[in-house]
Amino acid sequence: MKKYLALVVFAVVATTMSTANANDAISAAVNSDLRDAKAKARDAFRHPVETLQFFGVEPNMTVVEVSPGGGWYSEILAPLLKDKGQLIAAHFDPESEVAYYQKALKKYQDKFFSDPDQYGNIRLSVFLPPNKLEIAPANSADRVLTFRNVHNWYFGSGQEGTEKAFASFYRALKPGGILGVVEHRLPESASSQAMEKSGYMKQSLVIEMAEKAGFKLVAKSEINANPKDTADHPKGVWTLPPSLRLGDQDRDKYLAIGESDRMTLKFIKPLEK
């Protein structure tokens, strides 16, 4: 067992030491001409360079992006990982009869699979809690990342289904691997019922569900915090940009607030004993 631990520690250290210029590579991917002006306009609120650095992402890693949606972060991660690493997009089920799922998945595929020279060989897996959760082979991923998605799982499958999702992330990660979570943050003093429809989640509950799966919280960051956001808007988080669900009503007010206040949490899958 000691020999196994020594090998795991060596593998983790080797992964970290092998890419001395990881931060420069992240910056290059964020500033790439592959990203259009509309995507880059969100950088001021989403802080992709600082966020990926905080999660310790490196170009030679296997990274699973869970629920990538239209691919805002995939547009950064795919070029970053294309030469030495692997991006796995845990997207909607291609066999689903839900039209929205089919449309979103097709749009993602049309964008990222049409030009492998630019985006590399992205692999697709299926993630649809609470039943379809095999995002990657067990103990295979260096990083599992998800951005502004926990509320969707919570709304769709409840706390039990969301806990199963976190358990699947734990299975996919190597010992010593990192789970990175960015999520809209509901104040701890707010009613827990607000999590059901507002798009915001309490940070304490997200941590609780991750720890129940076996993760240990490594660090919290305020990289994506927004003190202007009171998290009590008429249309929930979608009142704010980029959605602006109220249209022209109080548009300037919500543009002045900016995107939501977000927790940024880093968890580790402990080395096996």
C-alpha positions, 0 to 999 in steps of 0.5 A: 500500500505504501508503494501505491501511495508513493506512485500516486504522489509521484504521478500527481507531482509529475503532472504539476511539474511537467508544465511550468508555463501552464499559466501562460498557456491559459492566458494564450487560450483565453486571448486566442482569436478563436474566441469572438468578441461576444465571448471575450466580453464576459471575461470581465465577469467570469475571470477565466484566466484566474479561475483556471489557474485557481483550479490548477488546470495544465495543458497535459491534463485530462479534464472533464467539463460537466454540462458545458452548454454552448461551450463558453469554457470549452472554447478555452479548454479545447485549444489549451488541451488539444496538443498534450491533454484531453477534454471530455465534454459531459453533455446531454444524452444524444438519445434523449427525446427532449428537443432542447437537449438534442438542439444544444448537443447538436450546436455544440458538436457542430462548433467543436467537431467541425475543426479538429485542427483548432479544437482537437479531439474532444471526447463526448460523454453523457451526463444527465442526473440522476441516472446517466452519470458515467462522465469518464472512466473511473480514476481517469481524470485530473480535473472535473470542472463545472461552471454555473450548473449545480442549480440545474441539477438541483432543480431537475433531480433534487438534492439526492440527484445532485449528490449522485452527480457529485459521487460520479465526479468523485469516481471519475477523478484520479486520487489527488484529482481536483473538482472545480465548481463555480456556481451562482451564490445565494446568501446563507441568510436567504430561504432555502426554498429560493434555491428551487427556482432562482438559479442561486445555491447556498455555498454551504449546501454545495460544500455539503454535497461534495463532502458527502461524496468523499471530497475535501474542500481545498480552498474557496476563492472570491475571484467570481464574487460580485457584491452588487448582486443581492440575489433576489431578482424578479426572474432569479439569476436570469434577470441579470446579464447575459440573460436579461429576462426582463428585456428593457425593463430596468435594463440599465439597473441590471447591466450596472449590477453585472453578472451574478455573485458566484462561489468558486470552490476547489475540492480534492479527491483524497489519496487512497489509504 
